[in-house]
Amino acid sequence: MNMQIKSCPFCGGNASIWQKNFYNKTRKEWAWLVFVKCDMCRSTGKMFVADDEDEPSKNDWDTYECRQAVTAWNMRKEKIC
């Protein structure tokens, strides 16, 4: 994925995209949570759900959910301190 992830609005640290596998009890299937997380203070952005067969890292992080997570992270206000 070639979208740039902005620095953390809270501490100014670098942020990166993350995934976490979980079992969706409602749909009775495995899925992925995709989100941006600060490497320093561990703040996280909005989480998006991807289907199990759409594992983000296998698609080089170029999925709809990954792009949405980065867009949501980048839309916040800039650090003010």
N, C-alpha and C positions, 0 to 999 in steps of 0.2 A: 504494500500500500504506500502511495507516495503523498499522503496527506500529512501536513506538519501538525504536531501536537504542541500546543502552547504550554508554557511553564505554568506551575501551580499558582493560582490566584491567592493562596493563603501564605505560602512560605517562599515562593519563587523557585522551588526545586523542579527538576526534570520530571516529566510524567511519561508513562508508557501505557500501551493497551494490554489488557489482561483478559483471561478467560477462566471460567470455572465451570466444571461439569457438574450437573445436578440432575436428580430424578424429579420430573414434573408429575406429582401425584394426580393432578387434575386430568392431564392428558395421558397418564400412565406410560410415559416414555422418557428417555434421557434427552437432555438438552444442554445448551451452553449459555452461561451468562457472559456477556461481553461488556467491558467497561474500561474507562481510563482511570489510572491510579497514580498518585504522586509517589515517586520513588523515595522521597525524603520524609514527608509528614503523613503519608498514607491516605490522604483525602481521596475520595472516589467520586466519579461523576455518575450520571444516570446510567442504569444498567439496561441492556437489551438482551432479548432471548433469541438464540439461533437454534434451529433444529439440529439433532445429533449428527445427521449426515453432512451438515454444513459446518464442520469443525473449523473455526476461524484460522488457526495456525496452519492447517493443511492447505488453506486457500491463500497463503501469504498475507493474511489479515485483510484481504480485499473482498469483503462481503458487505452486504447492505447494513448488517448490524454493526460491523466495525466502523464503517463510515458514519453511521448515525451516532455512535458513541463518541467519536472524535469531534464531530460537529457540535454535539451537545456540550462537550468539555470546552471547546474553543469559543463558545458563545457567551460565556460568563464575563462579568466585568473584570477589568485589569486590577492587579494588586495595587492597593492604595497606600501602603505604608512604606 
